[in-house]
Amino acid sequence: MYGHHLAYILREENCRMLINYPAARSTNKFWPDIPHGFSEVLIDSGGFQMQTGVAEVYLGAYALWLKLLLPNHPEIVGYMNIDVAGDPIKTMENLLYMEKEGLHPLPVWHEGHGMEYLDFYCSNYEWIAVGGFIAKSINSIRDFGEFHSGESHGSHHYLDLLTLLTGLYPKNKFHLFGIGLSGIEAYKQIRAYSCDFNTWSAIGMFGHAIIRDNKRIIKEVAMSESDRQRLRTDKKFLADVTREGVKNIKYFEDTLTKMENTEHKYLLF
């Protein structure tokens, strides 16, 4: 996931990028543009931010923004429909509106929207985004103590979800919203086509480090109090720790990509 804070590191490390529409519009208020220089970009509509009151998202404005943006950014590989949690009908109406505008967004299905909607999406679209389950494990993935993703209770839920999706719809691609290192145990068995997450920003936000231990296991760990204080005052130290975390996350992606038992390569945004 893209963030303006130390974003040059993401570009230099050749990261694929998910860019959030409300955040992009707040940065460039007078012209619809996004950062250049990334090999692949996925656009998030900001449906989650809209529903949590963080941002306002208007369907017509989002569609117009995309139509102005797409001709100048061939690296955009996909963009999301505006999903409405708890309202599958409105979510479907948003999808149909965007298609009438000549756009081809990824449909978004939430747990609780009903299997009939998932059946429709999987019968008519190749790549589907899946959301609505992050809150079930949010406490386990934001622990300020040492984090080992293999101990996350949410990972069992991700495995159940992936087993269902890939079992019923083996020819489709699935994007999981916001599930990165917290799903590592599930990914060892079944992997989605793509996911997005902002674990790299935990370094500056929470004083965490993304490390690779002596068994090459990727972990998110709380830094010492002195190092947390240093992050606030030493820009080079913050950049160095962030870059090391990004490199370890990319190692995580590369390792998954080399593993067997998947028809799709694994993409992190």
C-alpha angles and dihedrals in degrees: 000000000000122000128173090225107097089340091153088073091059090052094046091049090052095241123176108237141219112200122197115226098219091047092048092049092049089053096047104031096163102044133030103243141130132200116289128218104062120120095221131014131191119194121220113204094217095242091144092051090048093053094046092050095246095118142005116241122188119195097219093046092049092050092049091047090054094048090053093043104045100066090059098045115055088166090074104107097179147345131210131244115239102262124202113206111229093013112084092167093057089044090054092047090054090052093050091047092054091048090052086054089059096258128129108209127177109257114239122218124190128201104257095035091101133257091257089069092047089050090052094048094047091048094052106029133047100207119045129179118221125201145148099085104084095093090061091070104022094114093054095052098046099051111142091214125074110313122211109177092209088069094053113120088207091065090072089055092049091051091051090049094048091046090054096045099045093040095053098034109028094161096055131088119228131203117202116208115233099344113131127130092359089071097048096117091050091048091057088069106027128008134199120226093249145349139182131220141156100221090131090066091057087084095068097027100048106011093252129145127213105221140174111224127211089276090053091248114149113232138176108220134177112251122228118274091249091053091048089055090047091054088064095053108026111066094183091052090050091049093047094050091045093050091050089052092050091050091052092049090052089050087054090053094046091050092052092048091056093050120099130233099071135095094200130060114240120247127193119200 
